[in-house]
Amino acid sequence: MADARHDFASVDAIDAESIGEPGKRTFRVRVLEGDQSAALWVEKQLLATLGESLPRLLDQLNTSDQHSGEEVDTITLFPDDPTVEFKVGRMALGYAASEDHVVLVAHDVEDGEDDLPPTFSCRFTRRQARMLSEACSEAVAGGRPTCPLCQRPMDIEGHMCPRSNGHQKVHLREEGEDDAL
């Protein structure tokens, strides 16, 4: 694989977040290394997949964690104008055994499907990977509730559920409401 245009060799902190109101949120992975920062804007499904893939990758490793005693930083302040910022089209995970680091590689959506080198890559510890996985799950879970009939997202005012053939609008139930008609 060719070298990435932006390489964060060993990150200080990495996390994921959602920004905005449920139904209108955007998602990003935030990365800090020294005085550099990266904002990788991703689709909700890609963030969910990243969060699910990290524990599976870690479960496959047959070696002990070389960085288990190290402190893990969290991101408390993130710059408004990061060093690297783009919308991710493709993303891949790997493992650098010699460093005992998880590797994240991302391609800018504007690069298309060409064989261009990755736009961004970074390496982080297993503990940081676990924390990133949790952050991904939390960011994705904070969205709109799903319809009990069709499993599609519902707005606060409800939605016309296809399973009701458009005959009734399904509404969110308030806590404590009973099932009586």
OpenMM code with the backbone's topology and positions (N, CA, C; nanometers):
from openmm import Vec3, app, unit

residues = "MET ALA ASP ALA ARG HIS ASP PHE ALA SER VAL ASP ALA ILE ASP ALA GLU SER ILE GLY GLU PRO GLY LYS ARG THR PHE ARG VAL ARG VAL LEU GLU GLY ASP GLN SER ALA ALA LEU TRP VAL GLU LYS GLN LEU LEU ALA THR LEU GLY GLU SER LEU PRO ARG LEU LEU ASP GLN LEU ASN THR SER ASP GLN HIS SER GLY GLU GLU VAL ASP THR ILE THR LEU PHE PRO ASP ASP PRO THR VAL GLU PHE LYS VAL GLY ARG MET ALA LEU GLY TYR ALA ALA SER GLU ASP HIS VAL VAL LEU VAL ALA HIS ASP VAL GLU ASP GLY GLU ASP ASP LEU PRO PRO THR PHE SER CYS ARG PHE THR ARG ARG GLN ALA ARG MET LEU SER GLU ALA CYS SER GLU ALA VAL ALA GLY GLY ARG PRO THR CYS PRO LEU CYS GLN ARG PRO MET ASP ILE GLU GLY HIS MET CYS PRO ARG SER ASN GLY HIS GLN LYS VAL HIS LEU ARG GLU GLU GLY GLU ASP ASP ALA LEU".split()
positions = [
    Vec3(0.0839, -0.1172, 0.0000),
    Vec3(0.0000, 0.0000, 0.0000),
    Vec3(0.0887, 0.1239, 0.0000),
    Vec3(0.0500, 0.2213, -0.0778),
    Vec3(0.1266, 0.3459, -0.0844),
    Vec3(0.1088, 0.4247, 0.0440),
    Vec3(0.2066, 0.5114, 0.0721),
    Vec3(0.1995, 0.5947, 0.1920),
    Vec3(0.0855, 0.6946, 0.1807),
    Vec3(0.0222, 0.7217, 0.2932),
    Vec3(-0.0866, 0.8182, 0.2969),
    Vec3(-0.0336, 0.9598, 0.2827),
    Vec3(-0.1159, 1.0474, 0.2285),
    Vec3(-0.0770, 1.1879, 0.2151),
    Vec3(-0.0625, 1.2547, 0.3512),
    Vec3(-0.1442, 1.2129, 0.4480),
    Vec3(-0.1373, 1.2637, 0.5850),
    Vec3(-0.1253, 1.1436, 0.6767),
    Vec3(-0.0127, 1.1331, 0.7469),
    Vec3(0.0120, 1.0171, 0.8327),
    Vec3(0.0344, 1.0625, 0.9763),
    Vec3(-0.0532, 1.0181, 1.0652),
    Vec3(-0.0373, 1.0432, 1.2080),
    Vec3(0.0187, 0.9148, 1.2667),
    Vec3(0.1501, 0.9108, 1.2868),
    Vec3(0.2208, 0.7879, 1.3212),
    Vec3(0.1706, 0.7223, 1.4496),
    Vec3(0.1503, 0.7989, 1.5526),
    Vec3(0.1042, 0.7442, 1.6792),
    Vec3(0.0183, 0.8504, 1.7467),
    Vec3(-0.1124, 0.8338, 1.7424),
    Vec3(-0.2018, 0.9402, 1.7869),
    Vec3(-0.2002, 0.9564, 1.9381),
    Vec3(-0.2252, 1.0783, 1.9809),
    Vec3(-0.2399, 1.1083, 2.1237),
    Vec3(-0.3816, 1.0777, 2.1695),
    Vec3(-0.4787, 1.1043, 2.0830),
    Vec3(-0.6188, 1.0795, 2.1170),
    Vec3(-0.6989, 1.0604, 1.9890),
    Vec3(-0.8026, 0.9753, 1.9992),
    Vec3(-0.8916, 0.9501, 1.8865),
    Vec3(-1.0296, 0.9201, 1.9430),
    Vec3(-1.1324, 0.9780, 1.8804),
    Vec3(-1.2688, 0.9495, 1.9233),
    Vec3(-1.3655, 0.9732, 1.8078),
    Vec3(-1.4936, 0.9592, 1.8363),
    Vec3(-1.5978, 0.9820, 1.7365),
    Vec3(-1.7078, 1.0627, 1.8019),
    Vec3(-1.7770, 1.1405, 1.7206),
    Vec3(-1.8874, 1.2188, 1.7742),
    Vec3(-1.9919, 1.2437, 1.6673),
    Vec3(-2.1108, 1.2786, 1.7153),
    Vec3(-2.2168, 1.3243, 1.6260),
    Vec3(-2.2439, 1.4699, 1.6594),
    Vec3(-2.2828, 1.5452, 1.5584),
    Vec3(-2.3097, 1.6873, 1.5758),
    Vec3(-2.4478, 1.7151, 1.5173),
    Vec3(-2.5315, 1.7822, 1.5942),
    Vec3(-2.6631, 1.8199, 1.5444),
    Vec3(-2.7753, 1.7451, 1.6131),
    Vec3(-2.8964, 1.7758, 1.5690),
    Vec3(-3.0174, 1.7154, 1.6238),
    Vec3(-3.0434, 1.5804, 1.5574),
    Vec3(-3.1024, 1.4857, 1.6322),
    Vec3(-3.1369, 1.3567, 1.5714),
    Vec3(-3.2173, 1.3760, 1.4425),
    Vec3(-3.1782, 1.3034, 1.3408),
    Vec3(-3.2392, 1.3157, 1.2092),
    Vec3(-3.1644, 1.4109, 1.1174),
    Vec3(-3.0811, 1.4954, 1.1762),
    Vec3(-3.0040, 1.5926, 1.0980),
    Vec3(-2.8596, 1.5959, 1.1438),
    Vec3(-2.8111, 1.4834, 1.1930),
    Vec3(-2.6770, 1.4793, 1.2497),
    Vec3(-2.5711, 1.4512, 1.1439),
    Vec3(-2.4505, 1.4958, 1.1747),
    Vec3(-2.3325, 1.4593, 1.0971),
    Vec3(-2.2375, 1.3887, 1.1936),
    Vec3(-2.1488, 1.3086, 1.1380),
    Vec3(-2.0609, 1.2243, 1.2192),
    Vec3(-1.9167, 1.2439, 1.1761),
    Vec3(-1.8278, 1.2387, 1.2750),
    Vec3(-1.6868, 1.2491, 1.2413),
    Vec3(-1.6017, 1.1721, 1.3417),
    Vec3(-1.4859, 1.1304, 1.2924),
    Vec3(-1.3804, 1.0740, 1.3763),
    Vec3(-1.2810, 1.1869, 1.3962),
    Vec3(-1.2448, 1.2116, 1.5225),
    Vec3(-1.1497, 1.3183, 1.5548),
    Vec3(-1.0190, 1.2545, 1.5997),
    Vec3(-0.9072, 1.3078, 1.5480),
    Vec3(-0.7754, 1.2524, 1.5776),
    Vec3(-0.6811, 1.3663, 1.6136),
    Vec3(-0.6033, 1.3452, 1.7206),
    Vec3(-0.5002, 1.4414, 1.7608),
    Vec3(-0.3653, 1.3716, 1.7682),
    Vec3(-0.2632, 1.4382, 1.7128),
    Vec3(-0.1251, 1.3931, 1.7259),
    Vec3(-0.0386, 1.5183, 1.7380),
    Vec3(0.0150, 1.5396, 1.8571),
    Vec3(0.0947, 1.6600, 1.8786),
    Vec3(0.0117, 1.7834, 1.8515),
    Vec3(0.0628, 1.8719, 1.7634),
    Vec3(-0.0120, 1.9933, 1.7298),
    Vec3(-0.0960, 1.9765, 1.6036),
    Vec3(-0.1064, 1.8537, 1.5534),
    Vec3(-0.1869, 1.8257, 1.4348),
    Vec3(-0.3216, 1.7662, 1.4750),
    Vec3(-0.4213, 1.7909, 1.3911),
    Vec3(-0.5541, 1.7369, 1.4166),
    Vec3(-0.6182, 1.6951, 1.2848),
    Vec3(-0.7101, 1.5994, 1.2933),
    Vec3(-0.7806, 1.5539, 1.1740),
    Vec3(-0.9273, 1.5337, 1.2077),
    Vec3(-1.0134, 1.5792, 1.1171),
    Vec3(-1.1569, 1.5561, 1.1261),
    Vec3(-1.1971, 1.4751, 1.0033),
    Vec3(-1.2354, 1.3509, 1.0273),
    Vec3(-1.2755, 1.2617, 0.9188),
    Vec3(-1.4276, 1.2492, 0.9220),
    Vec3(-1.4954, 1.3168, 0.8311),
    Vec3(-1.6413, 1.3160, 0.8255),
    Vec3(-1.6873, 1.1865, 0.7610),
    Vec3(-1.7769, 1.1161, 0.8276),
    Vec3(-1.8213, 0.9844, 0.7813),
    Vec3(-1.9732, 0.9745, 0.7837),
    Vec3(-2.0258, 0.8831, 0.7039),
    Vec3(-2.1680, 0.8498, 0.7088),
    Vec3(-2.1949, 0.7698, 0.8353),
    Vec3(-2.3165, 0.7776, 0.8845),
    Vec3(-2.3550, 0.7087, 1.0075),
    Vec3(-2.3241, 0.5592, 0.9991),
    Vec3(-2.3572, 0.4956, 0.8874),
    Vec3(-2.3361, 0.3518, 0.8736),
    Vec3(-2.1880, 0.3162, 0.8754),
    Vec3(-2.1051, 0.4003, 0.8171),
    Vec3(-1.9607, 0.3750, 0.8185),
    Vec3(-1.9057, 0.3870, 0.9608),
    Vec3(-1.9569, 0.4835, 1.0374),
    Vec3(-1.9138, 0.4971, 1.1762),
    Vec3(-1.9590, 0.3760, 1.2584),
    Vec3(-2.0810, 0.3299, 1.2341),
    Vec3(-2.1307, 0.2113, 1.3045),
    Vec3(-2.0451, 0.0895, 1.2711),
    Vec3(-2.0100, 0.0742, 1.1451),
    Vec3(-1.9267, -0.0384, 1.1025),
    Vec3(-1.7878, -0.0312, 1.1653),
    Vec3(-1.7320, 0.0881, 1.1716),
    Vec3(-1.6012, 0.1053, 1.2365),
    Vec3(-1.6103, 0.0620, 1.3822),
    Vec3(-1.7135, 0.1074, 1.4515),
    Vec3(-1.7309, 0.0727, 1.5923),
    Vec3(-1.7470, -0.0765, 1.6157),
    Vec3(-1.8127, -0.1453, 1.5232),
    Vec3(-1.8320, -0.2905, 1.5347),
    Vec3(-1.7074, -0.3682, 1.4937),
    Vec3(-1.6293, -0.3142, 1.4025),
    Vec3(-1.5129, -0.3855, 1.3484),
    Vec3(-1.3931, -0.3838, 1.4431),
    Vec3(-1.3777, -0.2788, 1.5194),
    Vec3(-1.2611, -0.2689, 1.6073),
    Vec3(-1.2535, -0.3832, 1.7092),
    Vec3(-1.3607, -0.4156, 1.7831),
    Vec3(-1.3505, -0.5285, 1.8772),
    Vec3(-1.3226, -0.6621, 1.8076),
    Vec3(-1.3792, -0.6793, 1.6883),
    Vec3(-1.3527, -0.8040, 1.6135),
    Vec3(-1.2052, -0.8146, 1.5759),
    Vec3(-1.1466, -0.7036, 1.5328),
    Vec3(-1.0038, -0.7028, 1.4995),
    Vec3(-0.9214, -0.7346, 1.6234),
    Vec3(-0.9523, -0.6714, 1.7347),
    Vec3(-0.8774, -0.6940, 1.8587),
    Vec3(-0.8901, -0.8380, 1.9066),
    Vec3(-1.0068, -0.8991, 1.8888),
    Vec3(-1.0277, -1.0384, 1.9298),
    Vec3(-0.9414, -1.1360, 1.8498),
    Vec3(-0.9017, -1.0968, 1.7303),
    Vec3(-0.8211, -1.1839, 1.6448),
    Vec3(-0.6724, -1.1798, 1.6783),
    Vec3(-0.6305, -1.0838, 1.7581),
    Vec3(-0.4886, -1.0696, 1.7896),
    Vec3(-0.4475, -1.1740, 1.8922),
    Vec3(-0.3394, -1.2439, 1.8639),
    Vec3(-0.2923, -1.3523, 1.9501),
    Vec3(-0.1716, -1.3129, 2.0353),
    Vec3(-0.1455, -1.1839, 2.0449),
    Vec3(-0.0306, -1.1374, 2.1224),
    Vec3(-0.0792, -1.0496, 2.2373),
    Vec3(0.0061, -1.0340, 2.3370),
    Vec3(-0.0319, -0.9490, 2.4503),
    Vec3(-0.0179, -0.8019, 2.4122),
    Vec3(-0.0937, -0.7179, 2.4797),
    Vec3(-0.0951, -0.5746, 2.4547),
    Vec3(0.0336, -0.5125, 2.5097),
    Vec3(0.1176, -0.4603, 2.4221),
    Vec3(0.2450, -0.4003, 2.4629),
    Vec3(0.2270, -0.2627, 2.5267),
    Vec3(0.1078, -0.2049, 2.5150),
    Vec3(0.0836, -0.0697, 2.5647),
    Vec3(-0.0222, -0.0682, 2.6748),
    Vec3(-0.0444, -0.1808, 2.7412),
    Vec3(-0.1561, -0.1927, 2.8351),
    Vec3(-0.1469, -0.0979, 2.9546),
    Vec3(-0.0297, -0.0595, 2.9971),
    Vec3(-0.0156, 0.0273, 3.1132),
    Vec3(-0.0171, 0.1756, 3.0815),
    Vec3(-0.0214, 0.2105, 2.9549),
    Vec3(-0.0133, 0.3511, 2.9159),
    Vec3(-0.1454, 0.4238, 2.9379),
    Vec3(-0.1337, 0.5502, 2.9772),
    Vec3(-0.2520, 0.6352, 2.9915),
    Vec3(-0.3092, 0.6657, 2.8533),
    Vec3(-0.4406, 0.6817, 2.8489),
    Vec3(-0.5077, 0.7168, 2.7237),
    Vec3(-0.5695, 0.8540, 2.7390),
    Vec3(-0.5319, 0.9443, 2.6490),
    Vec3(-0.5866, 1.0793, 2.6521),
    Vec3(-0.7247, 1.0818, 2.5873),
    Vec3(-0.8065, 1.1751, 2.6342),
    Vec3(-0.9348, 1.2004, 2.5700),
    Vec3(-0.9290, 1.3387, 2.5069),
    Vec3(-1.0175, 1.3632, 2.4133),
    Vec3(-1.0205, 1.4921, 2.3451),
    Vec3(-1.1163, 1.5836, 2.4205),
    Vec3(-1.0608, 1.6852, 2.4840),
    Vec3(-1.1447, 1.7813, 2.5545),
    Vec3(-1.1648, 1.9068, 2.4702),
    Vec3(-1.0623, 1.9480, 2.3982),
    Vec3(-1.0716, 2.0615, 2.3069),
    Vec3(-1.0263, 2.0169, 2.1692),
    Vec3(-1.1063, 2.0510, 2.0685),
    Vec3(-1.0717, 2.0162, 1.9312),
    Vec3(-1.0748, 2.1445, 1.8492),
    Vec3(-0.9728, 2.1677, 1.7668),
    Vec3(-0.9667, 2.2937, 1.6916),
    Vec3(-1.0819, 2.3091, 1.5915),
    Vec3(-1.1247, 2.4332, 1.5732),
    Vec3(-1.2284, 2.4631, 1.4746),
    Vec3(-1.1785, 2.4424, 1.3322),
    Vec3(-1.0478, 2.4549, 1.3138),
    Vec3(-0.9878, 2.4419, 1.1809),
    Vec3(-0.8798, 2.3334, 1.1867),
    Vec3(-0.9185, 2.2046, 1.1756),
    Vec3(-0.8191, 2.0978, 1.1868),
    Vec3(-0.7161, 2.1003, 1.0739),
    Vec3(-0.6016, 2.0401, 1.1008),
    Vec3(-0.4945, 2.0306, 1.0016),
    Vec3(-0.5412, 1.9545, 0.8780),
    Vec3(-0.6153, 1.8462, 0.9009),
    Vec3(-0.6681, 1.7611, 0.7934),
    Vec3(-0.8181, 1.7499, 0.8137),
    Vec3(-0.8940, 1.7715, 0.7055),
    Vec3(-1.0398, 1.7594, 0.7151),
    Vec3(-1.0944, 1.7189, 0.5789),
    Vec3(-1.1704, 1.6107, 0.5755),
    Vec3(-1.2311, 1.5662, 0.4512),
    Vec3(-1.3433, 1.4672, 0.4806),
    Vec3(-1.4247, 1.4422, 0.3786),
    Vec3(-1.5319, 1.3436, 0.3891),
    Vec3(-1.4781, 1.2096, 0.3395),
    Vec3(-1.4953, 1.1078, 0.4213),
    Vec3(-1.4399, 0.9755, 0.3921),
    Vec3(-1.5301, 0.9002, 0.2939),
    Vec3(-1.4665, 0.8450, 0.1909),
    Vec3(-1.5369, 0.7593, 0.0963),
    Vec3(-1.5164, 0.6128, 0.1290),
    Vec3(-1.3924, 0.5777, 0.1617),
    Vec3(-1.3570, 0.4400, 0.1986),
    Vec3(-1.2678, 0.4439, 0.3204),
    Vec3(-1.2778, 0.3363, 0.4001),
    Vec3(-1.1979, 0.3274, 0.5218),
    Vec3(-1.1568, 0.1819, 0.5395),
    Vec3(-1.0393, 0.1614, 0.5976),
    Vec3(-0.9926, 0.0253, 0.6243),
    Vec3(-0.9188, 0.0222, 0.7574),
    Vec3(-0.9235, -0.0938, 0.8206),
    Vec3(-0.8504, -0.1166, 0.9450),
    Vec3(-0.7427, -0.2200, 0.9214),
    Vec3(-0.6359, -0.2105, 0.9974),
    Vec3(-0.5290, -0.3085, 0.9908),
    Vec3(-0.4594, -0.3154, 1.1250),
    Vec3(-0.3524, -0.3918, 1.1281),
    Vec3(-0.2753, -0.4082, 1.2511),
    Vec3(-0.1272, -0.4080, 1.2173),
    Vec3(-0.0520, -0.3226, 1.2847),
    Vec3(0.0932, -0.3158, 1.2689),
    Vec3(0.1549, -0.3944, 1.3840),
    Vec3(0.1906, -0.5190, 1.3594),
    Vec3(0.2399, -0.6076, 1.4651),
    Vec3(0.3689, -0.5569, 1.5276),
    Vec3(0.4584, -0.4991, 1.4476),
    Vec3(0.5868, -0.4541, 1.5007),
    Vec3(0.5696, -0.3423, 1.6045),
    Vec3(0.4644, -0.2634, 1.5917),
    Vec3(0.4381, -0.1538, 1.6849),
    Vec3(0.3275, -0.1885, 1.7841),
    Vec3(0.2554, -0.2967, 1.7592),
    Vec3(0.1358, -0.3330, 1.8345),
    Vec3(0.0356, -0.2179, 1.8320),
    Vec3(0.0073, -0.1695, 1.7108),
    Vec3(-0.0883, -0.0608, 1.6913),
    Vec3(-0.1939, -0.1009, 1.5894),
    Vec3(-0.3148, -0.0538, 1.6121),
    Vec3(-0.4210, -0.0643, 1.5132),
    Vec3(-0.3961, 0.0459, 1.4114),
    Vec3(-0.4225, 0.0177, 1.2850),
    Vec3(-0.4008, 0.1141, 1.1773),
    Vec3(-0.5357, 0.1463, 1.1133),
    Vec3(-0.5637, 0.2752, 1.0999),
    Vec3(-0.6844, 0.3223, 1.0320),
    Vec3(-0.6396, 0.3973, 0.9077),
    Vec3(-0.6964, 0.3605, 0.7941),
    Vec3(-0.6640, 0.4237, 0.6665),
    Vec3(-0.7941, 0.4760, 0.6074),
    Vec3(-0.7923, 0.6005, 0.5585),
    Vec3(-0.9134, 0.6606, 0.5024),
    Vec3(-0.8823, 0.7287, 0.3693),
    Vec3(-0.9785, 0.7160, 0.2775),
    Vec3(-0.9679, 0.7780, 0.1451),
    Vec3(-1.0744, 0.8862, 0.1332),
    Vec3(-1.0363, 0.9998, 0.0798),
    Vec3(-1.1289, 1.1101, 0.0560),
    Vec3(-1.2325, 1.0658, -0.0469),
    Vec3(-1.3584, 1.0995, -0.0221),
    Vec3(-1.4660, 1.0625, -0.1137),
    Vec3(-1.4426, 1.1211, -0.2525),
    Vec3(-1.3765, 1.2350, -0.2605),
    Vec3(-1.3503, 1.2993, -0.3891),
    Vec3(-1.2434, 1.2272, -0.4702),
    Vec3(-1.1683, 1.1360, -0.4071),
    Vec3(-1.0674, 1.0589, -0.4797),
    Vec3(-1.1302, 0.9482, -0.5622),
    Vec3(-1.2554, 0.9164, -0.5383),
    Vec3(-1.3231, 0.8111, -0.6132),
    Vec3(-1.2647, 0.6748, -0.5818),
    Vec3(-1.2766, 0.5846, -0.6753),
    Vec3(-1.2310, 0.4465, -0.6574),
    Vec3(-1.0936, 0.4217, -0.7199),
    Vec3(-1.0236, 0.5282, -0.7542),
    Vec3(-0.8915, 0.5137, -0.8160),
    Vec3(-0.7922, 0.4505, -0.7198),
    Vec3(-0.6809, 0.4099, -0.7735),
    Vec3(-0.5748, 0.3503, -0.6917),
    Vec3(-0.4822, 0.4566, -0.6355),
    Vec3(-0.5395, 0.5671, -0.5920),
    Vec3(-0.4608, 0.6735, -0.5301),
    Vec3(-0.4198, 0.6308, -0.3904),
    Vec3(-0.3095, 0.6849, -0.3404),
    Vec3(-0.2728, 0.6528, -0.2024),
    Vec3(-0.3799, 0.7054, -0.1074),
    Vec3(-0.3891, 0.6468, 0.0116),
    Vec3(-0.4889, 0.6950, 0.1075),
    Vec3(-0.4660, 0.8423, 0.1396),
    Vec3(-0.5742, 0.9105, 0.1709),
    Vec3(-0.5651, 1.0501, 0.2101),
    Vec3(-0.5072, 1.0622, 0.3503),
    Vec3(-0.5416, 0.9653, 0.4374),
    Vec3(-0.5058, 0.9751, 0.5780),
    Vec3(-0.4802, 0.8366, 0.6352),
    Vec3(-0.3843, 0.8286, 0.7265),
    Vec3(-0.3649, 0.7059, 0.8037),
    Vec3(-0.3195, 0.7450, 0.9435),
    Vec3(-0.3520, 0.6594, 1.0386),
    Vec3(-0.3061, 0.6812, 1.1753),
    Vec3(-0.2935, 0.5468, 1.2458),
    Vec3(-0.2135, 0.5469, 1.3519),
    Vec3(-0.1932, 0.4265, 1.4320),
    Vec3(-0.2234, 0.4590, 1.5771),
    Vec3(-0.2896, 0.3637, 1.6451),
    Vec3(-0.3279, 0.3857, 1.7836),
    Vec3(-0.3288, 0.2544, 1.8596),
    Vec3(-0.3273, 0.2629, 1.9918),
    Vec3(-0.3164, 0.1456, 2.0774),
    Vec3(-0.4480, 0.0684, 2.0834),
    Vec3(-0.4408, -0.0502, 2.1381),
    Vec3(-0.5607, -0.1326, 2.1547),
    Vec3(-0.6606, -0.0649, 2.2480),
    Vec3(-0.6094, -0.0047, 2.3528),
    Vec3(-0.6987, 0.0633, 2.4474),
    Vec3(-0.7685, 0.1811, 2.3791),
    Vec3(-0.6948, 0.2558, 2.2986),
    Vec3(-0.7565, 0.3642, 2.2225),
    Vec3(-0.8598, 0.3087, 2.1247),
    Vec3(-0.8328, 0.1908, 2.0686),
    Vec3(-0.9276, 0.1272, 1.9761),
    Vec3(-1.0575, 0.0919, 2.0490),
    Vec3(-1.0454, 0.0389, 2.1698),
    Vec3(-1.1657, 0.0060, 2.2477),
    Vec3(-1.2462, 0.1322, 2.2789),
    Vec3(-1.1758, 0.2379, 2.3178),
    Vec3(-1.2440, 0.3637, 2.3483),
    Vec3(-1.3096, 0.4231, 2.2235),
    Vec3(-1.2435, 0.4119, 2.1085),
    Vec3(-1.3016, 0.4599, 1.9827),
    Vec3(-1.4261, 0.3792, 1.9487),
    Vec3(-1.4211, 0.2490, 1.9682),
    Vec3(-1.5374, 0.1644, 1.9414),
    Vec3(-1.6572, 0.2083, 2.0259),
    Vec3(-1.6331, 0.2342, 2.1539),
    Vec3(-1.7403, 0.2811, 2.2428),
    Vec3(-1.7928, 0.4172, 2.1978),
    Vec3(-1.7035, 0.5068, 2.1586),
    Vec3(-1.7450, 0.6397, 2.1126),
    Vec3(-1.8293, 0.6300, 1.9856),
    Vec3(-1.7916, 0.5395, 1.8948),
    Vec3(-1.8702, 0.5183, 1.7723),
    Vec3(-2.0111, 0.4713, 1.8076),
    Vec3(-2.0196, 0.3742, 1.8964),
    Vec3(-2.1502, 0.3208, 1.9369),
    Vec3(-2.2363, 0.4286, 2.0010),
    Vec3(-2.1781, 0.5093, 2.0889),
    Vec3(-2.2531, 0.6166, 2.1545),
    Vec3(-2.3006, 0.7212, 2.0541),
    Vec3(-2.2156, 0.7570, 1.9594),
    Vec3(-2.2530, 0.8579, 1.8597),
    Vec3(-2.3687, 0.8092, 1.7733),
    Vec3(-2.3640, 0.6831, 1.7333),
    Vec3(-2.4675, 0.6277, 1.6468),
    Vec3(-2.5979, 0.6069, 1.7243),
    Vec3(-2.5885, 0.5650, 1.8493),
    Vec3(-2.7073, 0.5330, 1.9289),
    Vec3(-2.7876, 0.6562, 1.9672),
    Vec3(-2.7308, 0.7728, 1.9616),
    Vec3(-2.7998, 0.8932, 2.0055),
    Vec3(-2.9005, 0.9479, 1.9065),
    Vec3(-2.9433, 0.8701, 1.8102),
    Vec3(-3.0327, 0.9195, 1.7058),
    Vec3(-3.1788, 0.9041, 1.7381),
    Vec3(-3.2595, 0.9129, 1.6344),
    Vec3(-3.4039, 0.9024, 1.6481),
    Vec3(-3.4440, 0.7606, 1.6870),
    Vec3(-3.5524, 0.7467, 1.7602),
    Vec3(-3.6018, 0.6121, 1.7915),
    Vec3(-3.6538, 0.5453, 1.6655),
    Vec3(-3.6595, 0.4135, 1.6672),
    Vec3(-3.7086, 0.3404, 1.5513),
    Vec3(-3.8554, 0.3030, 1.5700),
    Vec3(-3.9262, 0.2959, 1.4610),
    Vec3(-4.0674, 0.2573, 1.4599),
    Vec3(-4.0776, 0.1106, 1.5011),
    Vec3(-4.1679, 0.0766, 1.5923),
    Vec3(-4.1807, -0.0628, 1.6342),
    Vec3(-4.2344, -0.1546, 1.5248),
    Vec3(-4.2963, -0.0971, 1.4226),
    Vec3(-4.3527, -0.1789, 1.3144),
    Vec3(-4.2552, -0.2015, 1.1997),
    Vec3(-4.1930, -0.0923, 1.1509),
    Vec3(-4.1088, -0.1045, 1.0308),
    Vec3(-3.9596, -0.0884, 1.0584),
    Vec3(-3.9233, -0.0516, 1.1805),
    Vec3(-3.7841, -0.0336, 1.2215),
    Vec3(-3.7141, 0.0831, 1.1533),
    Vec3(-3.7892, 0.1745, 1.0933),
    Vec3(-3.7309, 0.2947, 1.0338),
    Vec3(-3.7279, 0.4057, 1.1372),
    Vec3(-3.6404, 0.5047, 1.1205),
    Vec3(-3.6340, 0.6145, 1.2175),
    Vec3(-3.7639, 0.6951, 1.2186),
    Vec3(-3.8008, 0.7391, 1.3398),
    Vec3(-3.9218, 0.8198, 1.3561),
    Vec3(-3.8839, 0.9605, 1.4004),
    Vec3(-3.9554, 1.0592, 1.3491),
    Vec3(-3.9407, 1.1957, 1.3969),
    Vec3(-4.0280, 1.2121, 1.5209),
    Vec3(-4.0094, 1.3215, 1.5910),
    Vec3(-4.0872, 1.3471, 1.7121),
    Vec3(-4.2361, 1.3488, 1.6810),
    Vec3(-4.2737, 1.4024, 1.5660),
    Vec3(-4.4147, 1.4082, 1.5294),
    Vec3(-4.4670, 1.2763, 1.4712),
    Vec3(-4.3838, 1.1725, 1.4696),
    Vec3(-4.4243, 1.0420, 1.4182),
    Vec3(-4.3921, 1.0272, 1.2709),
    Vec3(-4.4420, 0.9192, 1.2100),
    Vec3(-4.4208, 0.9020, 1.0663),
    Vec3(-4.5289, 0.8117, 1.0094),
    Vec3(-4.5473, 0.8206, 0.8790),
    Vec3(-4.6443, 0.7355, 0.8100),
    Vec3(-4.5751, 0.6011, 0.7842),
    Vec3(-4.6097, 0.5038, 0.8645),
    Vec3(-4.5448, 0.3734, 0.8575),
    Vec3(-4.5994, 0.2931, 0.7405),
    Vec3(-4.5101, 0.2407, 0.6550),
    Vec3(-4.5562, 0.1596, 0.5427),
    Vec3(-4.6275, 0.0314, 0.5881),
    Vec3(-4.5960, -0.0171, 0.7072),
    Vec3(-4.6606, -0.1393, 0.7565),
    Vec3(-4.8062, -0.1152, 0.7946),
    Vec3(-4.8431, 0.0120, 0.8147),
    Vec3(-4.9842, 0.0422, 0.8445),
    Vec3(-5.0574, 0.0827, 0.7172),
    Vec3(-4.9948, 0.0632, 0.6028),
    Vec3(-5.0506, 0.0958, 0.4715),
    Vec3(-5.0928, 0.2419, 0.4611),
    Vec3(-5.0255, 0.3273, 0.5368),
    Vec3(-5.0548, 0.4700, 0.5296),
    Vec3(-5.1855, 0.5102, 0.5944),
    Vec3(-5.2489, 0.4184, 0.6677),
    Vec3(-5.3788, 0.4482, 0.7285),
    Vec3(-5.3673, 0.5175, 0.8625),
    Vec3(-5.2530, 0.5109, 0.9261),
    Vec3(-5.2369, 0.5805, 1.0530),
    Vec3(-5.0934, 0.6238, 1.0706),
    Vec3(-5.0794, 0.7318, 1.1410),
    Vec3(-4.9474, 0.7839, 1.1706),
    Vec3(-4.9011, 0.7216, 1.3020),
    Vec3(-4.7819, 0.6626, 1.3015),
    Vec3(-4.7262, 0.6016, 1.4218),
    Vec3(-4.6552, 0.7112, 1.4997),
    Vec3(-4.6862, 0.7224, 1.6292),
    Vec3(-4.6283, 0.8255, 1.7144),
    Vec3(-4.5390, 0.7628, 1.8190),
    Vec3(-4.4468, 0.8433, 1.8689),
    Vec3(-4.3637, 0.8003, 1.9812),
    Vec3(-4.4508, 0.7898, 2.1046),
    Vec3(-4.4288, 0.6882, 2.1843),
    Vec3(-4.5035, 0.6721, 2.3090),
    Vec3(-4.4294, 0.7431, 2.4195),
    Vec3(-4.5026, 0.8113, 2.5002),
    Vec3(-4.4455, 0.8771, 2.6166),
    Vec3(-4.4240, 0.7738, 2.7254),
    Vec3(-4.3219, 0.7952, 2.8067),
    Vec3(-4.2952, 0.7053, 2.9166),
    Vec3(-4.4151, 0.7049, 3.0107),
    Vec3(-4.4606, 0.5866, 3.0515),
    Vec3(-4.5733, 0.5745, 3.1420),
    Vec3(-4.7071, 0.5565, 3.0705),
    Vec3(-4.7112, 0.5735, 2.9373),
    Vec3(-4.8363, 0.5498, 2.8644),
    Vec3(-4.8717, 0.4038, 2.8723),
    Vec3(-5.0004, 0.3743, 2.8877),
    Vec3(-5.0414, 0.2349, 2.8907),
    Vec3(-5.0820, 0.1890, 2.7522),
    Vec3(-5.1033, 0.0596, 2.7376),
    Vec3(-5.1362, 0.0012, 2.6076),
    Vec3(-5.2859, 0.0046, 2.5796),
    Vec3(-5.3661, 0.0584, 2.6682),
    Vec3(-5.5113, 0.0589, 2.6482),
    Vec3(-5.5469, 0.1478, 2.5311),
    Vec3(-5.6484, 0.1053, 2.4557),
    Vec3(-5.6959, 0.1844, 2.3414),
    Vec3(-5.8110, 0.2717, 2.3815),
] * unit.nanometer
topology = app.Topology()
chain = topology.addChain("A")
for resn in residues:
    res = topology.addResidue(resn, chain)
    for name in ("N", "CA", "C"):
        topology.addAtom(name, app.Element.getBySymbol(name[0]), res)
